Amino acid sequence: MQPNASPIHAAVAEDFAAVDRTVLDQLHSRVPLVETIGQYIIDSGGKRLRPLLVLLSARALDYAGDAHIRLATLIEFMHTSTLLHDDVVDESSLRRGRTTANENWGNAPSVLVGDFLYSRSFQMMVEIGSMRVMQILSAATCTIAEGEVLQLTNVGNPDVDEAAYFETITGKTAMLFEAASHSGAVLAGATPEQEEALRLYGRHLGLAFQLIDDLLDYQGDAGTMGKNVGDDLAEGKPTLPLIHAMREGNAEQAALIRKAIRKGGLDSLDEVLAIIDETGALDYTRQRAEDMAARALAQLEALPASRYRDTLATLAHLAVERKA
């Protein structure tokens, strides 16, 4: 695993190096395939924003201990386990420009290694010894699982509206962002105002991040994004660009998208892209993402000025400016 040299990691570079070492240590298993698959997915080039949120949130409140390293590591393990499970559920073959673990080793090993990482994260959670942190993270795991099931039940359903869409992405994506910043704040002994501010910061940042993800599915390319354009449509997922296009398009356009969602696949991709463009669906999705980023930024007023707070602000801007 290469040390992360990104500017957004600079403020906590030493902490991040310690997280990298802890990840390697905690990946150890007497079963070689566990380490092989775990290492593969963790090394797959992600930004590792969730552990970064733990480190920045704790440091922004002058935390001086070292338990935030273990907390950041277990958050990364929780995230990695969901990636392994998601790729199996979605039958994905490509993530971050590389073949998925399930494509390389099969579904059963991917699911079971995901289970191992989840279990290891709870071991580390107990070692931290904070009941509040355990309450936050255990509740988050339930919400995340519910969000994933909700998304699965919505596949092929063109009647999902914007409110239901936001309920889904709050659970499946934003909740782990929220749990990361919230638990980091609790670990650092935040005041009630600061704790709530960092909780909401993480939630709105996660929503902004997912909204741009769903936008890029219809705007990016496989080389830049590390996944195929139109994957959400192929899987029959009614994301916000499609919801807005159906709402704003004429009856014929709405009917075409409804049929495409029900059917899945990419037979109608060109027509759907044209409707998305004509109805301004991507501009609308970006506007909603920018609104979420602005809400995240507003929460940072509760924190003292520091380079850590500045980096949290930068993250909110980058969430909506990114191209991949």
Sequence and secondary structure as in RCSB ss.txt:
>XXXX:A:sequence
MQPNASPIHAAVAEDFAAVDRTVLDQLHSRVPLVETIGQYIIDSGGKRLRPLLVLLSARALDYAGDAHIRLATLI
EFMHTSTLLHDDVVDESSLRRGRTTANENWGNAPSVLVGDFLYSRSFQMMVEIGSMRVMQILSAATCTIAEGEVL
QLTNVGNPDVDEAAYFETITGKTAMLFEAASHSGAVLAGATPEQEEALRLYGRHLGLAFQLIDDLLDYQGDAGTM
GKNVGDDLAEGKPTLPLIHAMREGNAEQAALIRKAIRKGGLDSLDEVLAIIDETGALDYTRQRAEDMAARALAQL
EALPASRYRDTLATLAHLAVERKA
>XXXX:A:secstr
      GGGGGGHHHHHHHHHHHHHHT  SSHHHHHHHHHHHTS    HHHHHHHHHHHHTT  SSHHHHHHHHH
HHHHHHHHHHHHHHTT  EETTEE HHHHH HHHHHHHHHHHHHHHHHHHHHHT HHHHHHHHHHHHHHHHHHHH
HHHHTT TT  HHHHHHHHIIIIIHHHHHHHHHHHHHTT  HHHHHHHHHHHHHHHHHHHHHHHHHTTT  HHHH
SS TTHHHHTT   HHHHHHHHHS HHHHHHHHHHHHH SSTTHHHHHHHHHHTTHHHHHHHHHHHHHHHHHHHG
GGS  SHHHHHHHHHHHHHHH   
